């Protein structure tokens, strides 16, 4: 039973990581994991800055989606 739960958990984690890679959210995911675990005292002291950095990373990922969409539309038109 424990093996099944562990296998299911690892499969779910693998799926989340692969989805993050496809959506280009690896950097925000890595940043979030590091800030919450390794740099927790810094995060608690500088919450607004840390959240701002995270939002900038997510915004850059969204910008890359828009650029990819524009390129795909241009290729389709030409």
N, CA, C and O atoms as a Maestro MAE file, in Angstrom:
{
 s_m_m2io_version
 :::
 2.0.0
}

f_m_ct {
 s_m_title
 :::
 protein
 m_atom[312] {
  # First column is atom index #
  i_m_mmod_type
  r_m_x_coord
  r_m_y_coord
  r_m_z_coord
  i_m_residue_number
  s_m_chain_name
  s_m_pdb_residue_name
  s_m_pdb_atom_name
  i_m_atomic_number
  :::
  1 25 0.826 -1.196 0.000 1 A "UNK " " N  " 7
  2 3 0.000 0.000 0.000 1 A "UNK " " CA " 6
  3 2 0.875 1.268 0.000 1 A "UNK " " C  " 6
  4 15 0.622 2.214 -0.745 1 A "UNK " " O  " 8
  5 25 1.891 1.257 0.840 2 A "UNK " " N  " 7
  6 3 2.774 2.417 0.930 2 A "UNK " " CA " 6
  7 2 3.524 2.629 -0.385 2 A "UNK " " C  " 6
  8 15 3.737 3.763 -0.813 2 A "UNK " " O  " 8
  9 25 3.919 1.530 -1.019 3 A "UNK " " N  " 7
  10 3 4.609 1.613 -2.300 3 A "UNK " " CA " 6
  11 2 3.701 2.231 -3.361 3 A "UNK " " C  " 6
  12 15 4.158 3.025 -4.184 3 A "UNK " " O  " 8
  13 25 2.438 1.877 -3.346 4 A "UNK " " N  " 7
  14 3 1.488 2.418 -4.317 4 A "UNK " " CA " 6
  15 2 1.289 3.917 -4.104 4 A "UNK " " C  " 6
  16 15 1.237 4.676 -5.071 4 A "UNK " " O  " 8
  17 25 1.179 4.341 -2.876 5 A "UNK " " N  " 7
  18 3 0.996 5.761 -2.575 5 A "UNK " " CA " 6
  19 2 2.247 6.544 -2.973 5 A "UNK " " C  " 6
  20 15 2.141 7.632 -3.539 5 A "UNK " " O  " 8
  21 25 3.422 6.003 -2.683 6 A "UNK " " N  " 7
  22 3 4.668 6.659 -3.049 6 A "UNK " " CA " 6
  23 2 4.814 6.742 -4.566 6 A "UNK " " C  " 6
  24 15 5.224 7.775 -5.096 6 A "UNK " " O  " 8
  25 25 4.483 5.664 -5.262 7 A "UNK " " N  " 7
  26 3 4.564 5.659 -6.723 7 A "UNK " " CA " 6
  27 2 3.595 6.664 -7.333 7 A "UNK " " C  " 6
  28 15 3.943 7.379 -8.273 7 A "UNK " " O  " 8
  29 25 2.392 6.717 -6.803 8 A "UNK " " N  " 7
  30 3 1.398 7.664 -7.296 8 A "UNK " " CA " 6
  31 2 1.843 9.109 -7.044 8 A "UNK " " C  " 6
  32 15 1.674 9.977 -7.901 8 A "UNK " " O  " 8
  33 25 2.406 9.354 -5.877 9 A "UNK " " N  " 7
  34 3 2.902 10.695 -5.556 9 A "UNK " " CA " 6
  35 2 4.036 11.120 -6.468 9 A "UNK " " C  " 6
  36 15 4.070 12.262 -6.926 9 A "UNK " " O  " 8
  37 25 4.965 10.215 -6.735 10 A "UNK " " N  " 7
  38 3 6.085 10.537 -7.623 10 A "UNK " " CA " 6
  39 2 5.607 10.732 -9.062 10 A "UNK " " C  " 6
  40 15 6.119 11.597 -9.773 10 A "UNK " " O  " 8
  41 25 4.637 9.940 -9.488 11 A "UNK " " N  " 7
  42 3 4.083 10.106 -10.836 11 A "UNK " " CA " 6
  43 2 3.378 11.454 -10.959 11 A "UNK " " C  " 6
  44 15 3.488 12.122 -11.987 11 A "UNK " " O  " 8
  45 25 2.666 11.847 -9.931 12 A "UNK " " N  " 7
  46 3 1.983 13.141 -9.935 12 A "UNK " " CA " 6
  47 2 3.001 14.281 -9.954 12 A "UNK " " C  " 6
  48 15 2.821 15.259 -10.680 12 A "UNK " " O  " 8
  49 25 4.050 14.165 -9.176 13 A "UNK " " N  " 7
  50 3 5.102 15.179 -9.162 13 A "UNK " " CA " 6
  51 2 5.794 15.263 -10.519 13 A "UNK " " C  " 6
  52 15 6.092 16.357 -10.998 13 A "UNK " " O  " 8
  53 25 6.049 14.123 -11.132 14 A "UNK " " N  " 7
  54 3 6.652 14.109 -12.462 14 A "UNK " " CA " 6
  55 2 5.744 14.788 -13.479 14 A "UNK " " C  " 6
  56 15 6.222 15.525 -14.342 14 A "UNK " " O  " 8
  57 25 4.463 14.551 -13.387 15 A "UNK " " N  " 7
  58 3 3.512 15.199 -14.293 15 A "UNK " " CA " 6
  59 2 3.492 16.706 -14.122 15 A "UNK " " C  " 6
  60 15 3.418 17.444 -15.104 15 A "UNK " " O  " 8
  61 25 3.557 17.165 -12.883 16 A "UNK " " N  " 7
  62 3 3.562 18.599 -12.616 16 A "UNK " " CA " 6
  63 2 4.841 19.245 -13.161 16 A "UNK " " C  " 6
  64 15 4.793 20.334 -13.733 16 A "UNK " " O  " 8
  65 25 5.973 18.578 -12.986 17 A "UNK " " N  " 7
  66 3 7.242 19.123 -13.477 17 A "UNK " " CA " 6
  67 2 7.244 19.170 -15.004 17 A "UNK " " C  " 6
  68 15 7.698 20.154 -15.588 17 A "UNK " " O  " 8
  69 25 6.744 18.128 -15.653 18 A "UNK " " N  " 7
  70 3 6.690 18.116 -17.121 18 A "UNK " " CA " 6
  71 2 5.753 19.201 -17.643 18 A "UNK " " C  " 6
  72 15 6.064 19.856 -18.638 18 A "UNK " " O  " 8
  73 25 4.623 19.398 -16.992 19 A "UNK " " N  " 7
  74 3 3.698 20.452 -17.382 19 A "UNK " " CA " 6
  75 2 4.350 21.824 -17.218 19 A "UNK " " C  " 6
  76 15 4.165 22.702 -18.062 19 A "UNK " " O  " 8
  77 25 5.096 22.011 -16.159 20 A "UNK " " N  " 7
  78 3 5.802 23.275 -15.945 20 A "UNK " " CA " 6
  79 2 6.843 23.508 -17.032 20 A "UNK " " C  " 6
  80 15 7.037 24.641 -17.473 20 A "UNK " " O  " 8
  81 25 7.510 22.448 -17.466 21 A "UNK " " N  " 7
  82 3 8.492 22.594 -18.537 21 A "UNK " " CA " 6
  83 2 7.817 22.976 -19.847 21 A "UNK " " C  " 6
  84 15 8.304 23.847 -20.567 21 A "UNK " " O  " 8
  85 25 6.710 22.335 -20.154 22 A "UNK " " N  " 7
  86 3 6.000 22.630 -21.401 22 A "UNK " " CA " 6
  87 2 5.483 24.063 -21.396 22 A "UNK " " C  " 6
  88 15 5.533 24.740 -22.423 22 A "UNK " " O  " 8
  89 25 4.992 24.530 -20.268 23 A "UNK " " N  " 7
  90 3 4.454 25.882 -20.156 23 A "UNK " " CA " 6
  91 2 5.534 26.923 -19.854 23 A "UNK " " C  " 6
  92 15 5.225 28.093 -19.628 23 A "UNK " " O  " 8
  93 25 6.783 26.502 -19.850 24 A "UNK " " N  " 7
  94 3 7.931 27.371 -19.578 24 A "UNK " " CA " 6
  95 2 7.849 28.018 -18.188 24 A "UNK " " C  " 6
  96 15 8.206 29.181 -18.004 24 A "UNK " " O  " 8
  97 25 7.383 27.255 -17.247 25 A "UNK " " N  " 7
  98 3 7.276 27.754 -15.876 25 A "UNK " " CA " 6
  99 2 8.305 27.115 -14.946 25 A "UNK " " C  " 6
  100 15 8.134 27.122 -13.727 25 A "UNK " " O  " 8
  101 25 9.372 26.562 -15.524 26 A "UNK " " N  " 7
  102 3 10.396 25.903 -14.706 26 A "UNK " " CA " 6
  103 2 11.114 26.891 -13.792 26 A "UNK " " C  " 6
  104 15 11.347 26.597 -12.620 26 A "UNK " " O  " 8
  105 25 11.464 28.060 -14.322 27 A "UNK " " N  " 7
  106 3 12.178 29.053 -13.507 27 A "UNK " " CA " 6
  107 2 11.318 29.546 -12.341 27 A "UNK " " C  " 6
  108 15 11.807 29.582 -11.212 27 A "UNK " " O  " 8
  109 25 10.042 29.932 -12.571 28 A "UNK " " N  " 7
  110 3 9.235 30.334 -11.406 28 A "UNK " " CA " 6
  111 2 9.018 29.202 -10.403 28 A "UNK " " C  " 6
  112 15 8.981 29.440 -9.196 28 A "UNK " " O  " 8
  113 25 8.874 27.970 -10.900 29 A "UNK " " N  " 7
  114 3 8.688 26.830 -10.005 29 A "UNK " " CA " 6
  115 2 9.938 26.595 -9.161 29 A "UNK " " C  " 6
  116 15 9.843 26.366 -7.955 29 A "UNK " " O  " 8
  117 25 11.097 26.652 -9.788 30 A "UNK " " N  " 7
  118 3 12.355 26.471 -9.063 30 A "UNK " " CA " 6
  119 2 12.571 27.608 -8.067 30 A "UNK " " C  " 6
  120 15 12.979 27.375 -6.929 30 A "UNK " " O  " 8
  121 25 12.295 28.839 -8.499 31 A "UNK " " N  " 7
  122 3 12.437 29.994 -7.611 31 A "UNK " " CA " 6
  123 2 11.520 29.845 -6.390 31 A "UNK " " C  " 6
  124 15 11.942 30.056 -5.252 31 A "UNK " " O  " 8
  125 25 10.274 29.483 -6.647 32 A "UNK " " N  " 7
  126 3 9.334 29.325 -5.539 32 A "UNK " " CA " 6
  127 2 9.763 28.246 -4.561 32 A "UNK " " C  " 6
  128 15 9.666 28.427 -3.347 32 A "UNK " " O  " 8
  129 25 10.236 27.129 -5.084 33 A "UNK " " N  " 7
  130 3 10.679 26.043 -4.209 33 A "UNK " " CA " 6
  131 2 11.898 26.455 -3.388 33 A "UNK " " C  " 6
  132 15 11.980 26.144 -2.199 33 A "UNK " " O  " 8
  133 25 12.840 27.150 -4.013 34 A "UNK " " N  " 7
  134 3 14.036 27.572 -3.282 34 A "UNK " " CA " 6
  135 2 13.729 28.635 -2.236 34 A "UNK " " C  " 6
  136 15 14.256 28.592 -1.124 34 A "UNK " " O  " 8
  137 25 12.884 29.580 -2.590 35 A "UNK " " N  " 7
  138 3 12.575 30.668 -1.648 35 A "UNK " " CA " 6
  139 2 11.832 30.125 -0.433 35 A "UNK " " C  " 6
  140 15 12.089 30.545 0.695 35 A "UNK " " O  " 8
  141 25 10.926 29.208 -0.659 36 A "UNK " " N  " 7
  142 3 10.139 28.682 0.459 36 A "UNK " " CA " 6
  143 2 10.987 27.801 1.378 36 A "UNK " " C  " 6
  144 15 10.764 27.771 2.588 36 A "UNK " " O  " 8
  145 25 11.956 27.086 0.808 37 A "UNK " " N  " 7
  146 3 12.728 26.144 1.630 37 A "UNK " " CA " 6
  147 2 14.080 26.712 2.076 37 A "UNK " " C  " 6
  148 15 14.342 26.817 3.274 37 A "UNK " " O  " 8
  149 25 14.926 27.072 1.130 38 A "UNK " " N  " 7
  150 3 16.306 27.451 1.455 38 A "UNK " " CA " 6
  151 2 16.393 28.879 1.978 38 A "UNK " " C  " 6
  152 15 17.094 29.146 2.954 38 A "UNK " " O  " 8
  153 25 15.687 29.787 1.334 39 A "UNK " " N  " 7
  154 3 15.795 31.208 1.679 39 A "UNK " " CA " 6
  155 2 14.590 31.710 2.474 39 A "UNK " " C  " 6
  156 15 14.176 32.857 2.305 39 A "UNK " " O  " 8
  157 25 14.027 30.870 3.332 40 A "UNK " " N  " 7
  158 3 12.828 31.241 4.086 40 A "UNK " " CA " 6
  159 2 13.026 32.485 4.961 40 A "UNK " " C  " 6
  160 15 12.156 33.356 4.957 40 A "UNK " " O  " 8
  161 25 14.119 32.606 5.702 41 A "UNK " " N  " 7
  162 3 14.277 33.829 6.514 41 A "UNK " " CA " 6
  163 2 14.325 35.091 5.649 41 A "UNK " " C  " 6
  164 15 13.748 36.115 6.014 41 A "UNK " " O  " 8
  165 25 15.013 35.020 4.502 42 A "UNK " " N  " 7
  166 3 15.047 36.171 3.602 42 A "UNK " " CA " 6
  167 2 13.657 36.471 3.067 42 A "UNK " " C  " 6
  168 15 13.260 37.633 2.979 42 A "UNK " " O  " 8
  169 25 12.910 35.416 2.706 43 A "UNK " " N  " 7
  170 3 11.559 35.606 2.183 43 A "UNK " " CA " 6
  171 2 10.663 36.277 3.218 43 A "UNK " " C  " 6
  172 15 9.896 37.178 2.879 43 A "UNK " " O  " 8
  173 25 10.750 35.856 4.457 44 A "UNK " " N  " 7
  174 3 9.909 36.447 5.502 44 A "UNK " " CA " 6
  175 2 10.279 37.907 5.755 44 A "UNK " " C  " 6
  176 15 9.418 38.703 6.131 44 A "UNK " " O  " 8
  177 25 11.548 38.269 5.554 45 A "UNK " " N  " 7
  178 3 11.972 39.652 5.762 45 A "UNK " " CA " 6
  179 2 11.647 40.536 4.559 45 A "UNK " " C  " 6
  180 15 11.454 41.741 4.716 45 A "UNK " " O  " 8
  181 25 11.582 39.957 3.371 46 A "UNK " " N  " 7
  182 3 11.394 40.725 2.138 46 A "UNK " " CA " 6
  183 2 10.267 40.125 1.300 46 A "UNK " " C  " 6
  184 15 10.468 39.788 0.134 46 A "UNK " " O  " 8
  185 25 9.099 39.995 1.888 47 A "UNK " " N  " 7
  186 3 7.985 39.323 1.223 47 A "UNK " " CA " 6
  187 2 7.567 40.031 -0.062 47 A "UNK " " C  " 6
  188 15 7.354 39.377 -1.083 47 A "UNK " " O  " 8
  189 25 7.448 41.335 -0.026 48 A "UNK " " N  " 7
  190 3 6.998 42.069 -1.215 48 A "UNK " " CA " 6
  191 2 7.987 41.922 -2.365 48 A "UNK " " C  " 6
  192 15 7.582 41.729 -3.511 48 A "UNK " " O  " 8
  193 25 9.274 42.011 -2.066 49 A "UNK " " N  " 7
  194 3 10.288 41.856 -3.107 49 A "UNK " " CA " 6
  195 2 10.270 40.445 -3.686 49 A "UNK " " C  " 6
  196 15 10.319 40.269 -4.904 49 A "UNK " " O  " 8
  197 25 10.201 39.449 -2.820 50 A "UNK " " N  " 7
  198 3 10.199 38.066 -3.272 50 A "UNK " " CA " 6
  199 2 8.966 37.773 -4.129 50 A "UNK " " C  " 6
  200 15 9.071 37.106 -5.158 50 A "UNK " " O  " 8
  201 25 7.812 38.265 -3.714 51 A "UNK " " N  " 7
  202 3 6.602 38.067 -4.506 51 A "UNK " " CA " 6
  203 2 6.687 38.810 -5.832 51 A "UNK " " C  " 6
  204 15 6.208 38.317 -6.853 51 A "UNK " " O  " 8
  205 25 7.291 39.985 -5.822 52 A "UNK " " N  " 7
  206 3 7.472 40.736 -7.060 52 A "UNK " " CA " 6
  207 2 8.372 40.002 -8.042 52 A "UNK " " C  " 6
  208 15 8.090 39.966 -9.240 52 A "UNK " " O  " 8
  209 25 9.449 39.420 -7.542 53 A "UNK " " N  " 7
  210 3 10.346 38.646 -8.405 53 A "UNK " " CA " 6
  211 2 9.599 37.463 -9.005 53 A "UNK " " C  " 6
  212 15 9.744 37.166 -10.191 53 A "UNK " " O  " 8
  213 25 8.807 36.793 -8.189 54 A "UNK " " N  " 7
  214 3 8.032 35.654 -8.681 54 A "UNK " " CA " 6
  215 2 7.054 36.085 -9.769 54 A "UNK " " C  " 6
  216 15 6.921 35.409 -10.789 54 A "UNK " " O  " 8
  217 25 6.381 37.189 -9.557 55 A "UNK " " N  " 7
  218 3 5.422 37.665 -10.556 55 A "UNK " " CA " 6
  219 2 6.120 38.092 -11.847 55 A "UNK " " C  " 6
  220 15 5.574 37.902 -12.934 55 A "UNK " " O  " 8
  221 25 7.313 38.662 -11.741 56 A "UNK " " N  " 7
  222 3 8.076 39.015 -12.945 56 A "UNK " " CA " 6
  223 2 8.449 37.753 -13.720 56 A "UNK " " C  " 6
  224 15 8.363 37.734 -14.947 56 A "UNK " " O  " 8
  225 25 8.857 36.712 -13.020 57 A "UNK " " N  " 7
  226 3 9.195 35.456 -13.695 57 A "UNK " " CA " 6
  227 2 7.983 34.849 -14.403 57 A "UNK " " C  " 6
  228 15 8.094 34.366 -15.530 57 A "UNK " " O  " 8
  229 25 6.844 34.876 -13.747 58 A "UNK " " N  " 7
  230 3 5.619 34.362 -14.377 58 A "UNK " " CA " 6
  231 2 5.220 35.252 -15.550 58 A "UNK " " C  " 6
  232 15 4.768 34.753 -16.581 58 A "UNK " " O  " 8
  233 25 5.381 36.561 -15.403 59 A "UNK " " N  " 7
  234 3 5.078 37.478 -16.492 59 A "UNK " " CA " 6
  235 2 5.968 37.257 -17.699 59 A "UNK " " C  " 6
  236 15 5.501 37.339 -18.835 59 A "UNK " " O  " 8
  237 25 7.247 36.977 -17.471 60 A "UNK " " N  " 7
  238 3 8.150 36.676 -18.585 60 A "UNK " " CA " 6
  239 2 7.744 35.382 -19.289 60 A "UNK " " C  " 6
  240 15 7.850 35.278 -20.511 60 A "UNK " " O  " 8
  241 25 7.284 34.407 -18.525 61 A "UNK " " N  " 7
  242 3 6.810 33.168 -19.143 61 A "UNK " " CA " 6
  243 2 5.573 33.455 -19.993 61 A "UNK " " C  " 6
  244 15 5.453 32.936 -21.102 61 A "UNK " " O  " 8
  245 25 4.660 34.270 -19.486 62 A "UNK " " N  " 7
  246 3 3.464 34.627 -20.252 62 A "UNK " " CA " 6
  247 2 3.841 35.423 -21.499 62 A "UNK " " C  " 6
  248 15 3.238 35.238 -22.556 62 A "UNK " " O  " 8
  249 25 4.822 36.297 -21.388 63 A "UNK " " N  " 7
  250 3 5.294 37.044 -22.547 63 A "UNK " " CA " 6
  251 2 5.870 36.106 -23.604 63 A "UNK " " C  " 6
  252 15 5.675 36.323 -24.800 63 A "UNK " " O  " 8
  253 25 6.565 35.085 -23.178 64 A "UNK " " N  " 7
  254 3 7.099 34.117 -24.144 64 A "UNK " " CA " 6
  255 2 5.971 33.354 -24.838 64 A "UNK " " C  " 6
  256 15 6.109 32.982 -26.003 64 A "UNK " " O  " 8
  257 25 4.843 33.113 -24.131 65 A "UNK " " N  " 7
  258 3 3.689 32.474 -24.774 65 A "UNK " " CA " 6
  259 2 3.135 33.379 -25.861 65 A "UNK " " C  " 6
  260 15 2.798 32.917 -26.952 65 A "UNK " " O  " 8
  261 25 3.043 34.674 -25.561 66 A "UNK " " N  " 7
  262 3 2.496 35.626 -26.532 66 A "UNK " " CA " 6
  263 2 3.403 35.716 -27.758 66 A "UNK " " C  " 6
  264 15 2.916 35.730 -28.889 66 A "UNK " " O  " 8
  265 25 4.704 35.775 -27.546 67 A "UNK " " N  " 7
  266 3 5.647 35.839 -28.669 67 A "UNK " " CA " 6
  267 2 5.529 34.581 -29.521 67 A "UNK " " C  " 6
  268 15 5.532 34.664 -30.749 67 A "UNK " " O  " 8
  269 25 5.426 33.429 -28.891 68 A "UNK " " N  " 7
  270 3 5.271 32.180 -29.636 68 A "UNK " " CA " 6
  271 2 3.965 32.179 -30.432 68 A "UNK " " C  " 6
  272 15 3.936 31.724 -31.575 68 A "UNK " " O  " 8
  273 25 2.901 32.680 -29.842 69 A "UNK " " N  " 7
  274 3 1.616 32.748 -30.535 69 A "UNK " " CA " 6
  275 2 1.696 33.684 -31.735 69 A "UNK " " C  " 6
  276 15 1.179 33.364 -32.805 69 A "UNK " " O  " 8
  277 25 2.333 34.829 -31.568 70 A "UNK " " N  " 7
  278 3 2.479 35.780 -32.676 70 A "UNK " " CA " 6
  279 2 3.307 35.165 -33.799 70 A "UNK " " C  " 6
  280 15 2.965 35.316 -34.972 70 A "UNK " " O  " 8
  281 25 4.374 34.486 -33.459 71 A "UNK " " N  " 7
  282 3 5.196 33.835 -34.491 71 A "UNK " " CA " 6
  283 2 4.414 32.763 -35.229 71 A "UNK " " C  " 6
  284 15 4.545 32.629 -36.446 71 A "UNK " " O  " 8
  285 25 3.604 32.000 -34.511 72 A "UNK " " N  " 7
  286 3 2.806 30.949 -35.153 72 A "UNK " " CA " 6
  287 2 1.774 31.559 -36.105 72 A "UNK " " C  " 6
  288 15 1.540 31.032 -37.192 72 A "UNK " " O  " 8
  289 25 1.166 32.661 -35.697 73 A "UNK " " N  " 7
  290 3 0.185 33.334 -36.562 73 A "UNK " " CA " 6
  291 2 0.870 33.899 -37.790 73 A "UNK " " C  " 6
  292 15 0.337 33.793 -38.894 73 A "UNK " " O  " 8
  293 25 2.038 34.498 -37.622 74 A "UNK " " N  " 7
  294 3 2.786 35.040 -38.767 74 A "UNK " " CA " 6
  295 2 3.163 33.937 -39.747 74 A "UNK " " C  " 6
  296 15 3.048 34.123 -40.958 74 A "UNK " " O  " 8
  297 25 3.608 32.798 -39.244 75 A "UNK " " N  " 7
  298 3 3.946 31.688 -40.137 75 A "UNK " " CA " 6
  299 2 2.726 31.181 -40.872 75 A "UNK " " C  " 6
  300 15 2.813 30.816 -42.045 75 A "UNK " " O  " 8
  301 25 1.590 31.153 -40.198 76 A "UNK " " N  " 7
  302 3 0.363 30.687 -40.840 76 A "UNK " " CA " 6
  303 2 -0.073 31.652 -41.930 76 A "UNK " " C  " 6
  304 15 -0.535 31.223 -42.988 76 A "UNK " " O  " 8
  305 25 0.065 32.937 -41.689 77 A "UNK " " N  " 7
  306 3 -0.340 33.941 -42.690 77 A "UNK " " CA " 6
  307 2 0.603 33.920 -43.882 77 A "UNK " " C  " 6
  308 15 0.141 33.981 -45.021 77 A "UNK " " O  " 8
  309 25 1.899 33.835 -43.659 78 A "UNK " " N  " 7
  310 3 2.859 33.858 -44.751 78 A "UNK " " CA " 6
  311 2 2.879 32.506 -45.387 78 A "UNK " " C  " 6
  312 15 3.623 32.284 -46.342 78 A "UNK " " O  " 8
  :::
 }
 m_bond[311] {
  # First column is bond index #
  i_m_from
  i_m_to
  i_m_order
  :::
  1 1 2 1
  2 2 3 1
  3 3 4 2
  4 3 5 1
  5 5 6 1
  6 6 7 1
  7 7 8 2
  8 7 9 1
  9 9 10 1
  10 10 11 1
  11 11 12 2
  12 11 13 1
  13 13 14 1
  14 14 15 1
  15 15 16 2
  16 15 17 1
  17 17 18 1
  18 18 19 1
  19 19 20 2
  20 19 21 1
  21 21 22 1
  22 22 23 1
  23 23 24 2
  24 23 25 1
  25 25 26 1
  26 26 27 1
  27 27 28 2
  28 27 29 1
  29 29 30 1
  30 30 31 1
  31 31 32 2
  32 31 33 1
  33 33 34 1
  34 34 35 1
  35 35 36 2
  36 35 37 1
  37 37 38 1
  38 38 39 1
  39 39 40 2
  40 39 41 1
  41 41 42 1
  42 42 43 1
  43 43 44 2
  44 43 45 1
  45 45 46 1
  46 46 47 1
  47 47 48 2
  48 47 49 1
  49 49 50 1
  50 50 51 1
  51 51 52 2
  52 51 53 1
  53 53 54 1
  54 54 55 1
  55 55 56 2
  56 55 57 1
  57 57 58 1
  58 58 59 1
  59 59 60 2
  60 59 61 1
  61 61 62 1
  62 62 63 1
  63 63 64 2
  64 63 65 1
  65 65 66 1
  66 66 67 1
  67 67 68 2
  68 67 69 1
  69 69 70 1
  70 70 71 1
  71 71 72 2
  72 71 73 1
  73 73 74 1
  74 74 75 1
  75 75 76 2
  76 75 77 1
  77 77 78 1
  78 78 79 1
  79 79 80 2
  80 79 81 1
  81 81 82 1
  82 82 83 1
  83 83 84 2
  84 83 85 1
  85 85 86 1
  86 86 87 1
  87 87 88 2
  88 87 89 1
  89 89 90 1
  90 90 91 1
  91 91 92 2
  92 91 93 1
  93 93 94 1
  94 94 95 1
  95 95 96 2
  96 95 97 1
  97 97 98 1
  98 98 99 1
  99 99 100 2
  100 99 101 1
  101 101 102 1
  102 102 103 1
  103 103 104 2
  104 103 105 1
  105 105 106 1
  106 106 107 1
  107 107 108 2
  108 107 109 1
  109 109 110 1
  110 110 111 1
  111 111 112 2
  112 111 113 1
  113 113 114 1
  114 114 115 1
  115 115 116 2
  116 115 117 1
  117 117 118 1
  118 118 119 1
  119 119 120 2
  120 119 121 1
  121 121 122 1
  122 122 123 1
  123 123 124 2
  124 123 125 1
  125 125 126 1
  126 126 127 1
  127 127 128 2
  128 127 129 1
  129 129 130 1
  130 130 131 1
  131 131 132 2
  132 131 133 1
  133 133 134 1
  134 134 135 1
  135 135 136 2
  136 135 137 1
  137 137 138 1
  138 138 139 1
  139 139 140 2
  140 139 141 1
  141 141 142 1
  142 142 143 1
  143 143 144 2
  144 143 145 1
  145 145 146 1
  146 146 147 1
  147 147 148 2
  148 147 149 1
  149 149 150 1
  150 150 151 1
  151 151 152 2
  152 151 153 1
  153 153 154 1
  154 154 155 1
  155 155 156 2
  156 155 157 1
  157 157 158 1
  158 158 159 1
  159 159 160 2
  160 159 161 1
  161 161 162 1
  162 162 163 1
  163 163 164 2
  164 163 165 1
  165 165 166 1
  166 166 167 1
  167 167 168 2
  168 167 169 1
  169 169 170 1
  170 170 171 1
  171 171 172 2
  172 171 173 1
  173 173 174 1
  174 174 175 1
  175 175 176 2
  176 175 177 1
  177 177 178 1
  178 178 179 1
  179 179 180 2
  180 179 181 1
  181 181 182 1
  182 182 183 1
  183 183 184 2
  184 183 185 1
  185 185 186 1
  186 186 187 1
  187 187 188 2
  188 187 189 1
  189 189 190 1
  190 190 191 1
  191 191 192 2
  192 191 193 1
  193 193 194 1
  194 194 195 1
  195 195 196 2
  196 195 197 1
  197 197 198 1
  198 198 199 1
  199 199 200 2
  200 199 201 1
  201 201 202 1
  202 202 203 1
  203 203 204 2
  204 203 205 1
  205 205 206 1
  206 206 207 1
  207 207 208 2
  208 207 209 1
  209 209 210 1
  210 210 211 1
  211 211 212 2
  212 211 213 1
  213 213 214 1
  214 214 215 1
  215 215 216 2
  216 215 217 1
  217 217 218 1
  218 218 219 1
  219 219 220 2
  220 219 221 1
  221 221 222 1
  222 222 223 1
  223 223 224 2
  224 223 225 1
  225 225 226 1
  226 226 227 1
  227 227 228 2
  228 227 229 1
  229 229 230 1
  230 230 231 1
  231 231 232 2
  232 231 233 1
  233 233 234 1
  234 234 235 1
  235 235 236 2
  236 235 237 1
  237 237 238 1
  238 238 239 1
  239 239 240 2
  240 239 241 1
  241 241 242 1
  242 242 243 1
  243 243 244 2
  244 243 245 1
  245 245 246 1
  246 246 247 1
  247 247 248 2
  248 247 249 1
  249 249 250 1
  250 250 251 1
  251 251 252 2
  252 251 253 1
  253 253 254 1
  254 254 255 1
  255 255 256 2
  256 255 257 1
  257 257 258 1
  258 258 259 1
  259 259 260 2
  260 259 261 1
  261 261 262 1
  262 262 263 1
  263 263 264 2
  264 263 265 1
  265 265 266 1
  266 266 267 1
  267 267 268 2
  268 267 269 1
  269 269 270 1
  270 270 271 1
  271 271 272 2
  272 271 273 1
  273 273 274 1
  274 274 275 1
  275 275 276 2
  276 275 277 1
  277 277 278 1
  278 278 279 1
  279 279 280 2
  280 279 281 1
  281 281 282 1
  282 282 283 1
  283 283 284 2
  284 283 285 1
  285 285 286 1
  286 286 287 1
  287 287 288 2
  288 287 289 1
  289 289 290 1
  290 290 291 1
  291 291 292 2
  292 291 293 1
  293 293 294 1
  294 294 295 1
  295 295 296 2
  296 295 297 1
  297 297 298 1
  298 298 299 1
  299 299 300 2
  300 299 301 1
  301 301 302 1
  302 302 303 1
  303 303 304 2
  304 303 305 1
  305 305 306 1
  306 306 307 1
  307 307 308 2
  308 307 309 1
  309 309 310 1
  310 310 311 1
  311 311 312 2
  :::
 }
}
